[in-house]
């Protein structure tokens, strides 16, 4: 057992501050994203489940636009292009499978 407060915060991209929890087969990322921050279009082999705790996150996933607000989630399949823009300050939980070794 551990506590989330013991995990160091990493700024992996400008405005994206995360805490990472790694298992053998998956990664949970807990993000504080600052208003106005942008994640450019990208894709990865990992399936991604994004859940919004607070705020508004504009996403384009596979060419479709979505405004994700508190309580919303989206499953992003493996290798589907996606991007994001923080309309407000946002708190997000992402789950990735397989584990994000690049986030270790």
C-alpha positions as CSV (number, residue, x, y, z in Angstrom):
1,X,0.0,0.0,0.0
2,X,1.1,3.6,-0.7
3,X,-0.4,7.0,-0.7
4,X,-0.9,9.4,-3.6
5,X,0.9,12.2,-1.6
6,X,4.1,10.1,-1.8
7,X,4.2,10.3,-5.6
8,X,6.2,13.2,-7.1
9,X,4.5,15.5,-9.5
10,X,6.0,15.5,-13.1
11,X,5.4,18.2,-15.7
12,X,5.6,16.0,-18.7
13,X,4.4,18.7,-21.1
14,X,3.9,22.4,-20.5
15,X,0.9,22.9,-18.3
16,X,0.4,19.1,-17.7
17,X,1.3,18.1,-14.1
18,X,0.9,14.4,-13.4
19,X,1.3,11.7,-10.8
20,X,1.8,8.2,-12.3
21,X,0.9,4.9,-10.8
22,X,2.4,1.9,-12.6
23,X,1.4,-1.7,-12.6
24,X,2.7,-4.5,-14.8
25,X,0.0,-4.1,-17.4
26,X,-1.3,-0.6,-16.9
27,X,-0.7,3.0,-15.8
28,X,-3.0,5.4,-14.0
29,X,-2.1,9.1,-14.5
30,X,-3.7,11.8,-12.3
31,X,-3.4,15.2,-14.0
32,X,-3.8,18.8,-13.1
33,X,-3.9,20.6,-16.4
34,X,-3.6,24.4,-16.5
35,X,-6.1,26.4,-18.5
36,X,-5.0,27.1,-22.1
37,X,-2.6,24.1,-22.2
38,X,-2.5,22.2,-25.4
39,X,-1.6,18.6,-26.2
40,X,-0.8,18.3,-29.9
41,X,-2.2,15.5,-32.1
42,X,-0.5,12.2,-31.3
43,X,-1.3,8.5,-31.1
44,X,0.1,5.6,-29.2
45,X,-0.3,1.8,-28.9
46,X,-1.9,2.2,-25.5
47,X,-5.7,2.1,-25.1
48,X,-6.5,5.2,-23.0
49,X,-9.5,5.9,-20.8
50,X,-9.8,9.5,-19.9
51,X,-12.1,10.6,-17.0
52,X,-12.7,14.2,-16.1
53,X,-12.9,15.0,-12.4
54,X,-13.2,18.8,-12.7
55,X,-13.2,21.4,-15.5
56,X,-13.6,21.3,-19.2
57,X,-11.3,19.6,-21.7
58,X,-11.8,20.0,-25.5
59,X,-10.6,16.9,-27.3
60,X,-10.5,15.8,-30.9
61,X,-10.4,12.0,-31.0
62,X,-10.3,10.2,-34.3
63,X,-11.4,13.4,-36.1
64,X,-14.5,14.0,-33.9
65,X,-14.7,17.0,-31.5
66,X,-15.8,16.4,-27.8
67,X,-16.1,18.8,-24.9
68,X,-15.5,16.6,-21.8
69,X,-16.8,18.1,-18.5
70,X,-16.8,16.8,-14.9
71,X,-18.1,13.2,-14.9
72,X,-17.5,12.5,-18.6
73,X,-15.2,9.8,-19.8
74,X,-14.0,8.6,-23.2
75,X,-12.3,5.4,-24.3
76,X,-9.6,6.1,-26.9
77,X,-8.6,2.9,-28.8
78,X,-5.1,2.0,-29.5
79,X,-3.4,4.1,-32.3
80,X,-6.3,6.6,-32.7
81,X,-5.0,10.1,-33.2
82,X,-6.2,12.6,-30.5
83,X,-5.4,16.0,-29.1
84,X,-6.6,18.1,-26.2
85,X,-7.0,21.7,-25.1
86,X,-7.8,22.8,-21.5
87,X,-10.7,25.2,-21.7
88,X,-10.4,25.7,-17.9
89,X,-8.1,24.3,-15.3
90,X,-8.8,20.5,-15.4
91,X,-8.3,17.5,-13.2
92,X,-8.2,14.3,-15.1
93,X,-7.6,10.6,-14.5
94,X,-6.2,8.6,-17.4
95,X,-5.8,4.9,-17.5
96,X,-3.4,3.3,-20.1
97,X,-3.0,-0.3,-21.1
98,X,-0.4,-1.6,-21.6
99,X,1.7,0.3,-19.0
100,X,3.3,3.6,-20.1
101,X,6.9,2.7,-19.7
102,X,7.8,6.2,-21.1
103,X,6.1,7.7,-18.0
104,X,8.2,5.7,-15.5
